[in-house]
Amino acid sequence: MTHVYNPLEYARAGWDAYAERFGAGSKEVLLTGMNPGPFGMAQVGVPFGDIPSVRDWMGIDAEIGAPGAEHPKRPILGFGCKRREVSGTRLWGWAADRFGAPETFFDRFFVLNYCPLCFMEESGRNRTPDKLPVSERSALFGICDEALLLTAEQMKPRYVLGVGAFAEARIREALAGMDVVIGRIPHPSPANPAANRGWGAAADKALEGMGI
């Protein structure tokens, strides 16, 4: 691993717009992803931040800076990035199809990432937190666990769901003993074969199975 991006720093304006517009008050469901994708939150500061979804559906457009050390194969172009974040296209497309206006979705749901950092190898390949060395994971996960717990205490959700198995496992660790229902929905990444066979229907089925 050669580069680490923290969009909560250089893309703070995007995150602040998202949190201020949609994060106020208590939520019924917290959907928790793993960490930013290179063409999503890493670009615009919004979790699963597929740019057309963020700009056109959520109505967010913000000035984005740049990380201190930029990988030559992973430039930060902000809202000018032309690449789509497939996971975000699926997740936010599902939200728009099922709920219509973003305010209707965010009245009950909020979406965040367990870890806010984007990790890249020398080749530019994305490295997810579960693939970090154990010594690095231990320190990082302790901080992320605390942040998730504080968020849950603030938003008082009934359900805290991982978007994928990794996030669910971290939720169970971070919120052990808290009076919430913990579960998961499938990850919408194209790397998940099941997600390529109708992710929206699979997410619906998982939510309905938990009574949501």
N, C-alpha and C positions, 0 to 999 in steps of 0.2 A: 504494500500500500504506500503510495507516494503523496497523495493529496486528500485533504479533508475539507469539505465545504460546510459552512454553517449558515444556512439561509436566514436564520433568526437574527443574523447580524447584517449581512449585505442586502438581503431582501426583506428587511424588517417592515418596510412600508406595506408590502403585500400581506404579510402576516397580520400586521396591526389592523389593516382594513378588513380582513376576514374575521378576526376575533371580535373587533368592535361591532361589526355589522351583524354577525351571526352567533356570537358566543355569549351574549348576555343572559343572565338568569339560569335557572335550573333546566336540565335536559332529562328526558326519559332514557335515551340511549346514547352512549359514547361508542363510536366506531373507531377502533385504534389500529392504525397501520404499523408497519415495521419502521421505515425510515424514508427519507426523500428519494425519489427517483431523479435521475440526471436531467430529464426533460419535463419534470413536474415541479414539485416544491423547490428543487434546487434552482429553478429558473425564476419562479414568481413568489415563493414564500408561502404558498397555500398547499396544504396536504393533498396529495393525488392531483396536483395542479395542472391538469390538462388546460392549456391556455385558452382555447375557445370556450370551454366550459366556465372557466374563471371569469373571463372578460365578458362573454355574451350572456351567460345564464346568471352568474352571481353579480355582474355589474362592477367588477373590481378591475381597475387598471392603475398601476402604481409605478413610480420611478424606482428601478432596481439598480443597485450598485454592483460591485464585483468582489469576489473573495480576494484575500491578500495574495495568494499564490494560485493562479489559474492553470489547470491542466490544458495543454495545447489542443488536445482532442475533445475537451469538454468546456468550451467557452460558455460564459453566462451572458445570454442575450436578452434576458428578461422577457417581456411580452413580445419582443421581436423574434423569439425562437420559433422556427417553422416546424420543428419536430413535435409530434403528438405523444402524449403520455398515455399509452394504451390502457393501463390500469385506471387512470383518471377518466378517460373517455367512457369506460364501462361503468365505473362507480357513479360519476356525476350524471351520465346519461340515464342510468337507472333511476336516480333520484328525481331527475326532471320528468321522466316518463310516469313515475308512480305518484309524484306529489305536485307536479306542475311548477308553481312559483317556488323559488328557493326559500322564501320566508316560511312556507308551509312545511317544507322538509326540516328546516333548522329550528322550528318551533319545538320539535320532538327530538331531533338528532343533532349531534355535533361530531365532526370528524377531525382526528388529530393523529400524529405519529408518536409512537413510543419513544423513538430516538430522533432528534432533529437533524442529525448529521448525515452527510452524504460522503461515502468513502470510495476512493478510486485507486485502482492499481496503475502501475507504470504504463500499461497498454491502453488505459482509459476505461477498462472494464470496471463495472460497478461491483463493489464488494459489500454484501449485506452484513449487518452486525453479528449475526450468528456465525459468520465465517471469520471473525476476528480472533486473534490469539487469546487464549484463556486469560492471560494476565491483563490484557487490555479490556476484555469483556467485563471482568469483575468490577473494575473501577467505573467504567461507563454505565453498566447496568444499575449500579447503586444510585447514581445520580438520576437516571431515567426513571427508576422505580419511585424515587421520592417525588419527582415532578408529576408522574401519573397519579400518585396518591393525593397530592395537593389539588390537582385538577378535579379528581373525583370528589374530594371533600367540598370543593367550591361549587361544582355543578350538580351534585347530589343526584346522580342518575340511578335508575332502577336496574338498568342493564349496562354492562361494560363488555363489549364484544371485540375480540380480535379479528382483524381482517387477515385471516390465515392462522396457521397453527403456532408460528413463532410468537406472534403478538398475544395470542390467547395464553400461552405458557407464561409470558412475562406479566400479564395482568394477574394471573393466579398467584404469582410470587409477590407482586407489588401490593395487591389489595387483599392479601390473606387476612381473614377475620372481619373484613368489611361487609356490611349487609347489602350486597349487590348480587345480582344474577350474572354469572360469568359464562361466556360461550364464545362462539365464533361463527363467522360467515366465510365462504370460500374466498381466497385471494383472487382478484380479477386479472392478475398478470398473465400474459400469453405463455409464460413458462409453466403455468398450471394447466395441464391438458383439459381438466374438467371445465375450466373457465372458458375454453374455446368452443364449448358445446352448449352455450346458452347461460352465461353467467348470471344475468338478471333473474331468470327463473330459479336458478340454484340459490341465489341470495334470498329470494322470496320464500322458498321452501325452508331454509334455515331459520329465518325470522319467524315464520309461522309456527315452526316446531318449538320455538321458545315462548310462544304466546304473544308475539309482537305483531 
